[in-house]
Amino acid sequence: MLIKFLGGVREVGRSAIYLAGREIRFLLDAGVMLSGRKIKYPIHIPPKEVDEIVITHAHLDHVGAAPIFFIGGGRESFLTSLTAPLAKLILLDFIRVSKGLVPFEVLEVDRFLEKSKKLDYQQEFSRNGFKLTFLSAGHTPGGGQAMLEFEGRRILYTGDINTVKTTLLKGADVDYPQIDIAIVESTYANKNHPLREEVEEKFVNKLKEVVERNGIALVPAFGLGRSQEVITILAKHNFPYDVYYDGMARTVTEILFKFQEWLSEPDLLEKAAAQVTWINVQRQREQALKRPGVIVTPAGMLQGGPVNFYLKEVGKSDKNLIALVSYQVEGTPGRLLLEKKLITLDGKLVKVKAEIKHFELSSHSDKTQLEELLKKINAEKTFIVHGDSDNCENLAKYARNNLGLDAIAPKIGDSYTI
């Protein structure tokens, strides 16, 4: 069995792992990395050398390159029943905002999803000598850990994982059978998160403070997952002020209503959605900026979406707040804002007057949680991925030195015969 790391190792983005047996060849995720106007792809592999594509969840860094494999035909793909409609939404939006920069069109997105097998959690699919099961990953709605069995080995690919329950999702399913080969993420392998309940309370109190000083709190959040979590946190704490809800987040929420059994507290999402003001047209955006309140809108790293319209106005006053609630990848506008209070408006860097705060509402497991996860998995061979070099190397070192595991932090392009 050959395993080759095409992307998403010693970096966060463009996840893609090639797994080839004697008779069948898999691609585990096919993502992209966004860096300004540039789109970075994994190392190319000819589509004819891939038999099956397994997608863990609908974030672009895991699914953004998948339609490429369906140009002029295509393989079969596997994803969860909830990931399928979310992936379609994300990919069609990617085509729209990229303005011709991506090498596929709507036809390839449709073909990708038409040729997909859609599985629920714990639903086994068997054929041609392999078996695939998705376990809940706790990272994003519909997100799954992929467990593959073929050629006498059981392989676990965690994708992105969160073992902690949130107001939106249950924690990851970590009731594993014996695992032979594990591929484990490491986004926060060097850092422990503060207690989630404390972060939620500080977040809600800060938003109250801003509105009560006649300011606007802008909350840039990923349309898939984080936006819904933000409004459920506000509903849980009975937030008393106006909350505006914009962009793709609205459509995602409508999809989630059809998959309530996949959520941790579906009634809370219904309550939250009923309490917010849904923004549908530009006139409503302009109105939202005329009075104190909270605006929840994509994109979480300020890369496109309605957030850029709001930033122009919200950034002008120190009464206002920009509350970042997502991981800010190096090189993104969100990272620049967080570190230097700068945004790009009309092609020029502008200093922001608004207050900037970062709240760690992470959807990734932290250092201690990842170490516990490795103990539970206890795989004969472990590969550490999806983190910067220090995170990958340190988690692999912990696995070797503390758990006695054969653990490696591969580099892009590395291949291993197992």
RODO-2510 file (C-alpha; in nm, 4 decimals, decimal comma):
residues 418
     n   res          X          Y          Z
     1     m     0,0000     0,0000     0,0000
     2     l     0,1299     0,3449    -0,1028
     3     i     0,0387     0,6680     0,0736
     4     k     0,1412     1,0035    -0,0761
     5     f     0,0777     1,3475     0,0734
     6     l    -0,0221     1,5910    -0,2015
     7     g    -0,1139     1,8866     0,0208
     8     g    -0,2294     1,9898     0,3666
     9     v     0,0868     1,8792     0,5463
    10     r     0,2986     2,1269     0,7434
    11     e     0,0354     2,3796     0,6358
    12     v    -0,3365     2,4448     0,6774
    13     g    -0,5090     2,4226     0,3403
    14     r    -0,5321     2,2201     0,0147
    15     s    -0,5693     1,8865     0,1945
    16     a    -0,5222     1,5876    -0,0368
    17     i    -0,3869     1,2410     0,0421
    18     y    -0,3378     0,9637    -0,2150
    19     l    -0,3805     0,6066    -0,0976
    20     a    -0,3110     0,3283    -0,3478
    21     g    -0,3516    -0,0438    -0,2982
    22     r    -0,2922    -0,3274    -0,5413
    23     e    -0,6324    -0,2932    -0,7064
    24     i    -0,7938     0,0307    -0,5903
    25     r    -0,6753     0,3901    -0,5454
    26     f    -0,8295     0,6541    -0,3207
    27     l    -0,7962     1,0302    -0,2889
    28     l    -0,8775     1,1487     0,0632
    29     d    -0,9994     1,5081     0,0256
    30     a    -0,9159     1,7455    -0,2588
    31     g    -0,8898     2,0984    -0,1245
    32     v    -0,7493     2,4369    -0,2182
    33     m    -0,5661     2,7108    -0,0304
    34     l    -0,6703     3,0728    -0,0813
    35     s    -0,3970     3,3334    -0,0579
    36     g    -0,5188     3,6759    -0,1666
    37     r    -0,6291     3,6366    -0,5282
    38     k    -0,4150     3,3252    -0,5687
    39     i    -0,5535     2,9743    -0,5447
    40     k    -0,3060     2,7023    -0,4488
    41     y    -0,3809     2,3423    -0,5391
    42     p    -0,2377     2,0118    -0,4176
    43     i     0,0311     1,8332    -0,6184
    44     h    -0,1324     1,7208    -0,9416
    45     i    -0,2317     1,3619    -0,9839
    46     p    -0,3897     1,2447    -1,3119
    47     p    -0,7612     1,1701    -1,2640
    48     k    -0,7157     0,8331    -1,4375
    49     e    -0,4976     0,7263    -1,1428
    50     v    -0,7824     0,7803    -0,8931
    51     d    -1,0704     0,5332    -0,8539
    52     e    -1,2562     0,6751    -0,5539
    53     i    -1,2610     1,0194    -0,3905
    54     v    -1,3517     1,0537    -0,0224
    55     i    -1,4477     1,4019     0,1022
    56     t    -1,4553     1,4579     0,4793
    57     h    -1,6390     1,7910     0,4850
    58     a    -1,7522     2,0911     0,2831
    59     h    -1,4845     2,3498     0,3603
    60     l    -1,2892     2,4659     0,0539
    61     d    -0,9564     2,3496     0,1947
    62     h    -1,0934     1,9939     0,1747
    63     v    -1,3341     1,9979    -0,1221
    64     g    -1,2372     2,2971    -0,3399
    65     a    -1,0400     2,0949    -0,5971
    66     a    -1,2716     1,7924    -0,6138
    67     p    -1,4630     1,8986    -0,9300
    68     i    -1,1361     1,8951    -1,1275
    69     f    -1,1525     1,5161    -1,1213
    70     f    -1,4907     1,5295    -1,2964
    71     i    -1,3860     1,7249    -1,6046
    72     g    -1,4805     1,5118    -1,9031
    73     g    -1,6054     1,2233    -1,6933
    74     g    -1,5137     1,1457    -1,3389
    75     r    -1,4616     0,8966    -1,0628
    76     e    -1,6997     0,7997    -0,7893
    77     s    -1,7007     1,0082    -0,4727
    78     f    -1,8122     0,9525    -0,1159
    79     l    -1,9336     1,2100     0,1347
    80     t    -2,1966     1,2332     0,4054
    81     s    -2,5619     1,3021     0,3294
    82     l    -2,5352     1,6490     0,4842
    83     t    -2,1974     1,7354     0,3310
    84     a    -2,3415     1,6885    -0,0200
    85     p    -2,5810     1,9885    -0,0315
    86     l    -2,3361     2,2018     0,1661
    87     a    -2,0499     2,1171    -0,0731
    88     k    -2,2654     2,2165    -0,3690
    89     l    -2,3432     2,5517    -0,2095
    90     i    -1,9776     2,6174    -0,1208
    91     l    -1,8441     2,5144    -0,4630
    92     l    -2,0965     2,7188    -0,6628
    93     d    -2,0113     3,0228    -0,4502
    94     f    -1,6391     2,9517    -0,5084
    95     i    -1,6960     2,9583    -0,8851
    96     r    -1,8914     3,2831    -0,8568
    97     v    -1,6414     3,4775    -0,6435
    98     s    -1,3346     3,3404    -0,8252
    99     k    -1,4470     3,5028    -1,1523
   100     g    -1,2973     3,2485    -1,3890
   101     l    -0,9890     3,1612    -1,1832
   102     v    -1,0986     2,8030    -1,1088
   103     p    -1,0534     2,5350    -1,3791
   104     f    -1,4067     2,3951    -1,3547
   105     e    -1,7657     2,5054    -1,4001
   106     v    -2,1115     2,4258    -1,2643
   107     l    -2,1251     2,1167    -1,4875
   108     e    -1,8318     1,9565    -1,3028
   109     v    -1,9818     2,0385    -0,9622
   110     d    -2,3065     1,8727    -1,0668
   111     r    -2,1220     1,5708    -1,2051
   112     f    -1,9171     1,5369    -0,8853
   113     l    -2,2322     1,5248    -0,6734
   114     e    -2,4309     1,3081    -0,9163
   115     k    -2,1544     1,0481    -0,9029
   116     s    -2,1359     1,0549    -0,5243
   117     k    -2,2493     0,8009    -0,2675
   118     k    -2,4069     0,9848     0,0241
   119     l    -2,3695     0,8116     0,3597
   120     d    -2,4987     0,8783     0,7096
   121     y    -2,2720     0,8453     1,0120
   122     q    -2,1950     0,4811     1,0970
   123     q    -2,3436     0,3634     0,7656
   124     e    -2,1056     0,1073     0,6133
   125     f    -2,0487     0,0948     0,2392
   126     s    -1,8764    -0,2162     0,1006
   127     r    -1,7686    -0,3014    -0,2528
   128     n    -1,4743    -0,4355    -0,4535
   129     g    -1,2801    -0,5398    -0,1474
   130     f    -1,3072    -0,2155     0,0504
   131     k    -1,5349    -0,0809     0,3231
   132     l    -1,5922     0,2864     0,4085
   133     t    -1,7605     0,4319     0,7168
   134     f    -1,7940     0,7962     0,8219
   135     l    -1,7790     0,8787     1,1937
   136     s    -1,8919     1,2177     1,3164
   137     a    -1,6000     1,4636     1,3397
   138     g    -1,7616     1,7458     1,5411
   139     h    -1,5879     2,0061     1,3240
   140     t    -1,8570     2,1297     1,0898
   141     p    -2,2114     2,0213     1,0023
   142     g    -2,1935     1,6923     0,8140
   143     g    -1,8192     1,6628     0,8659
   144     g    -1,6916     1,3081     0,9053
   145     q    -1,3853     1,1073     0,9904
   146     a    -1,3251     0,8556     0,7130
   147     m    -1,2570     0,4967     0,8199
   148     l    -1,1408     0,2769     0,5310
   149     e    -1,0826    -0,0964     0,5389
   150     f    -0,9033    -0,2726     0,2541
   151     e    -0,6139    -0,5115     0,1968
   152     g    -0,6387    -0,6255     0,5575
   153     r    -0,5770    -0,2788     0,7059
   154     r    -0,8064    -0,0322     0,8793
   155     i    -0,7160     0,3308     0,8072
   156     l    -0,8595     0,6287     0,9965
   157     y    -0,8404     0,9783     0,8490
   158     t    -0,9738     1,2254     1,1061
   159     g    -1,0094     1,5143     0,8624
   160     d    -1,0678     1,8194     1,0818
   161     i    -1,1872     1,7117     1,4249
   162     n    -1,3357     1,8604     1,7406
   163     t    -1,4047     1,6347     2,0384
   164     v    -1,5911     1,9039     2,2364
   165     k    -1,9685     1,9601     2,2165
   166     t    -2,0767     2,3056     2,1006
   167     t    -2,4140     2,4800     2,0796
   168     l    -2,4352     2,3511     1,7207
   169     l    -2,2647     2,0099     1,7080
   170     k    -2,1965     1,7067     1,9219
   171     g    -1,8311     1,6258     1,9860
   172     a    -1,6561     1,3803     1,7551
   173     d    -1,7273     1,0080     1,7784
   174     v    -1,4078     0,8591     1,9246
   175     d    -1,5342     0,5068     1,9916
   176     y    -1,2837     0,3477     1,7537
   177     p    -1,2179    -0,0158     1,6705
   178     q    -0,8546    -0,1261     1,6306
   179     i    -0,6855     0,1173     1,3882
   180     d    -0,3761     0,0179     1,1892
   181     i    -0,2951     0,3477     1,0153
   182     a    -0,4063     0,6909     1,1364
   183     i    -0,3885     1,0296     0,9635
   184     v    -0,4544     1,2951     1,2286
   185     e    -0,4883     1,6732     1,2069
   186     s    -0,2782     1,9092     1,4232
   187     t    -0,4126     2,2642     1,3729
   188     y    -0,3855     2,3485     1,7447
   189     a    -0,1332     2,0874     1,8555
   190     n     0,0762     2,3510     2,0367
   191     k    -0,2046     2,5323     2,2155
   192     n    -0,4866     2,4657     2,4602
   193     h    -0,8141     2,6518     2,4205
   194     p    -0,9722     2,8368     2,7115
   195     l    -1,2918     2,6820     2,8495
   196     r    -1,5616     2,7213     2,5865
   197     e    -1,8277     2,8362     2,8336
   198     e    -1,5978     3,1178     2,9498
   199     v    -1,5257     3,2280     2,5922
   200     e    -1,8980     3,2289     2,5102
   201     e    -1,9751     3,4435     2,8147
   202     k    -1,6967     3,6933     2,7358
   203     f    -1,8124     3,7080     2,3746
   204     v    -2,1757     3,7811     2,4622
   205     n    -2,0809     4,0367     2,7295
   206     k    -1,8513     4,2184     2,4867
   207     l    -2,1232     4,2408     2,2226
   208     k    -2,3634     4,3804     2,4852
   209     e    -2,1039     4,6389     2,5885
   210     v    -2,0564     4,7549     2,2275
   211     v    -2,4299     4,7881     2,1547
   212     e    -2,4851     4,9716     2,4846
   213     r    -2,2232     5,2300     2,3845
   214     n    -2,4240     5,2812     2,0604
   215     g    -2,1792     5,0830     1,8523
   216     i    -2,2061     4,8082     1,5927
   217     a    -2,0431     4,4699     1,6514
   218     l    -1,9432     4,3061     1,3233
   219     v    -1,8862     3,9306     1,3526
   220     p    -1,7179     3,7886     1,0404
   221     a    -1,7884     3,4154     1,0476
   222     f    -1,7737     3,1223     0,8084
   223     g    -2,1121     3,0755     0,6444
   224     l    -2,0920     2,7038     0,7146
   225     g    -2,0898     2,6200     1,0850
   226     r    -1,9472     2,9202     1,2628
   227     s    -2,2259     3,1641     1,1726
   228     q    -2,4858     2,9193     1,3015
   229     e    -2,2845     2,8620     1,6176
   230     v    -2,2610     3,2368     1,6812
   231     i    -2,6370     3,2931     1,6641
   232     t    -2,7051     2,9858     1,8816
   233     i    -2,4638     3,1198     2,1448
   234     l    -2,6511     3,4519     2,1427
   235     a    -2,9864     3,2718     2,1702
   236     k    -2,8588     3,0523     2,4540
   237     h    -2,7588     3,3650     2,6494
   238     n    -3,0843     3,5484     2,5621
   239     f    -2,8999     3,8327     2,3893
   240     p    -3,1440     4,1272     2,4094
   241     y    -3,0365     4,3389     2,1105
   242     d    -3,0792     4,3344     1,7323
   243     v    -2,8829     4,0679     1,5441
   244     y    -2,8573     4,0776     1,1636
   245     y    -2,7758     3,7602     0,9695
   246     d    -2,6349     3,7865     0,6186
   247     g    -2,4837     3,5985     0,3268
   248     m    -2,4493     3,2258     0,2686
   249     a    -2,5110     3,1653     0,6398
   250     r    -2,8849     3,2019     0,5746
   251     t    -2,8931     2,9298     0,3087
   252     v    -2,6802     2,6956     0,5200
   253     t    -2,9203     2,7399     0,8109
   254     e    -3,2145     2,6448     0,5880
   255     i    -3,0307     2,3263     0,4866
   256     l    -2,9549     2,2404     0,8497
   257     f    -3,3236     2,2578     0,9383
   258     k    -3,3648     1,9480     0,7161
   259     f    -3,0915     1,7591     0,9071
   260     q    -3,1823     1,8354     1,2666
   261     e    -3,0712     1,4939     1,3946
   262     w    -2,7128     1,5885     1,2967
   263     l    -2,7133     1,8842     1,5403
   264     s    -2,6519     1,8949     1,9138
   265     e    -2,9370     2,1366     1,9951
   266     p    -3,1700     2,1747     1,6958
   267     d    -3,4314     2,3607     1,9022
   268     l    -3,1705     2,6231     1,9892
   269     l    -3,0912     2,6811     1,6203
   270     e    -3,4628     2,7225     1,5485
   271     k    -3,4926     2,9725     1,8341
   272     a    -3,1858     3,1628     1,7119
   273     a    -3,3038     3,1753     1,3501
   274     a    -3,6417     3,3095     1,4602
   275     q    -3,4819     3,5873     1,6644
   276     v    -3,2336     3,7279     1,4095
   277     t    -3,3167     3,9641     1,1225
   278     w    -3,2370     3,7855     0,7946
   279     i    -3,0766     4,0187     0,5406
   280     n    -3,1692     3,9486     0,1798
   281     v    -3,1016     4,2665    -0,0183
   282     q    -2,8560     4,5564    -0,0239
   283     r    -3,1080     4,8030     0,1190
   284     q    -3,1315     4,5911     0,4348
   285     r    -2,7509     4,5961     0,4706
   286     e    -2,7545     4,9741     0,4585
   287     q    -3,0304     4,9839     0,7200
   288     a    -2,8337     4,7514     0,9521
   289     l    -2,5528     5,0069     0,9627
   290     k    -2,7812     5,2859     1,0833
   291     r    -2,8424     5,1594     1,4375
   292     p    -2,6554     4,9779     1,7146
   293     g    -2,6629     4,6002     1,6861
   294     v    -2,4727     4,2875     1,5858
   295     i    -2,4080     4,1795     1,2260
   296     v    -2,3095     3,8162     1,1634
   297     t    -2,1822     3,7613     0,8106
   298     p    -1,9307     3,5643     0,6016
   299     a    -1,6476     3,5438     0,5351
   300     g    -1,4654     3,4356     0,8501
   301     m    -1,1207     3,5393     0,7238
   302     l    -1,2578     3,8447     0,5358
   303     q    -1,1956     3,6768     0,1991
   304     g    -1,5044     3,7870     0,0083
   305     g    -1,8670     3,7809     0,1155
   306     p    -2,0848     4,0671     0,2461
   307     v    -1,8357     4,1387     0,5286
   308     n    -1,6341     4,3681     0,3029
   309     f    -1,9317     4,6004     0,2537
   310     y    -1,9792     4,6309     0,6307
   311     l    -1,6075     4,6725     0,7062
   312     k    -1,5942     5,0063     0,5256
   313     e    -1,8370     5,1658     0,7687
   314     v    -1,7806     4,9674     1,0872
   315     g    -1,4044     5,0257     1,0705
   316     k    -1,4430     5,4043     1,0848
   317     s    -1,5431     5,4410     1,4520
   318     d    -1,3867     5,3338     1,7798
   319     k    -1,7393     5,2790     1,9163
   320     n    -1,7610     4,9733     1,6934
   321     l    -1,6143     4,6250     1,7275
   322     i    -1,4905     4,3663     1,4802
   323     a    -1,5124     4,0317     1,6626
   324     l    -1,3084     3,7602     1,4914
   325     v    -1,4345     3,4140     1,5868
   326     s    -1,2470     3,1974     1,3356
   327     y    -0,8907     3,0778     1,2837
   328     q    -0,7062     3,3383     1,0756
   329     v    -0,4673     3,1699     0,8323
   330     e    -0,1402     3,3485     0,7617
   331     g    -0,1659     3,5656     0,4508
   332     t    -0,5415     3,6257     0,4804
   333     p    -0,7070     3,9686     0,5271
   334     g    -0,8321     3,8504     0,8649
   335     r    -0,4795     3,7784     0,9857
   336     l    -0,3666     4,1241     0,8683
   337     l    -0,6544     4,2870     1,0558
   338     l    -0,5861     4,0887     1,3721
   339     e    -0,2119     4,1588     1,3781
   340     k    -0,1930     4,5137     1,2376
   341     k    -0,5476     4,6573     1,2393
   342     l    -0,5223     4,7032     0,8623
   343     i    -0,7744     4,6262     0,5878
   344     t    -0,7628     4,6787     0,2129
   345     l    -1,0277     4,9177     0,0811
   346     d    -1,0400     5,0194    -0,2852
   347     g    -0,6898     4,8776    -0,3329
   348     k    -0,5360     5,0725    -0,0429
   349     l    -0,4329     4,9629     0,3060
   350     v    -0,6394     5,1481     0,5648
   351     k    -0,5970     5,1597     0,9429
   352     v    -0,9099     5,0495     1,1254
   353     k    -1,0394     5,2612     1,4150
   354     a    -1,2842     4,9998     1,5420
   355     e    -1,1884     4,7775     1,8342
   356     i    -1,0578     4,4335     1,7271
   357     k    -1,1105     4,1267     1,9441
   358     h    -1,0443     3,7584     1,8785
   359     f    -1,2611     3,4975     2,0507
   360     e    -1,1460     3,1353     2,0402
   361     l    -1,4614     2,9576     1,9335
   362     s    -1,2528     2,6924     1,7677
   363     s    -1,3918     2,3949     1,5786
   364     h    -1,0591     2,2089     1,6088
   365     s    -0,9373     2,0034     1,9036
   366     d    -0,6586     2,1598     2,1078
   367     k    -0,3243     2,0242     2,2318
   368     t    -0,4540     1,8172     2,5229
   369     q    -0,7526     1,6906     2,3243
   370     l    -0,5316     1,5825     2,0317
   371     e    -0,2952     1,4014     2,2677
   372     e    -0,5912     1,2167     2,4210
   373     l    -0,7176     1,1391     2,0725
   374     l    -0,3882     0,9765     1,9757
   375     k    -0,4073     0,7581     2,2871
   376     k    -0,7570     0,6438     2,1902
   377     i    -0,6622     0,5713     1,8293
   378     n    -0,3357     0,3983     1,9254
   379     a    -0,2491     0,3192     1,5632
   380     e     0,0441     0,1086     1,4560
   381     k     0,1448     0,3865     1,2096
   382     t     0,0452     0,7537     1,2527
   383     f     0,0828     1,0490     1,0164
   384     i     0,0348     1,4030     1,1507
   385     v    -0,1099     1,6546     0,9029
   386     h    -0,3070     1,9827     0,8732
   387     g    -0,1000     2,2166     1,0887
   388     d     0,2049     2,4376     1,0506
   389     s     0,5452     2,2688     1,0713
   390     d     0,5848     2,3157     1,4474
   391     n     0,2408     2,1748     1,5218
   392     c     0,2894     1,8707     1,2990
   393     e     0,6397     1,7966     1,4263
   394     n     0,5568     1,8454     1,7941
   395     l     0,2481     1,6250     1,7878
   396     a     0,4410     1,3525     1,6049
   397     k     0,7207     1,3836     1,8613
   398     y     0,4690     1,3520     2,1462
   399     a     0,3227     1,0390     1,9858
   400     r     0,6693     0,8823     1,9535
   401     n     0,8145     0,9826     2,2890
   402     n     0,5089     0,9597     2,5147
   403     l     0,2952     0,6947     2,3491
   404     g     0,5582     0,4821     2,1760
   405     l     0,3841     0,5170     1,8392
   406     d     0,5510     0,5111     1,4984
   407     a     0,4534     0,8697     1,4118
   408     i     0,5691     1,0921     1,1258
   409     a     0,5053     1,4525     1,0193
   410     p     0,5350     1,4194     0,6393
   411     k     0,6278     1,6936     0,3948
   412     i     0,4371     1,7718     0,0770
   413     g     0,5212     1,5120    -0,1870
   414     d     0,6422     1,2511     0,0619
   415     s     0,5451     0,8916    -0,0178
   416     y     0,5458     0,5876     0,2097
   417     t     0,5031     0,2209     0,1317
   418     i     0,3287     0,0476     0,4184
***
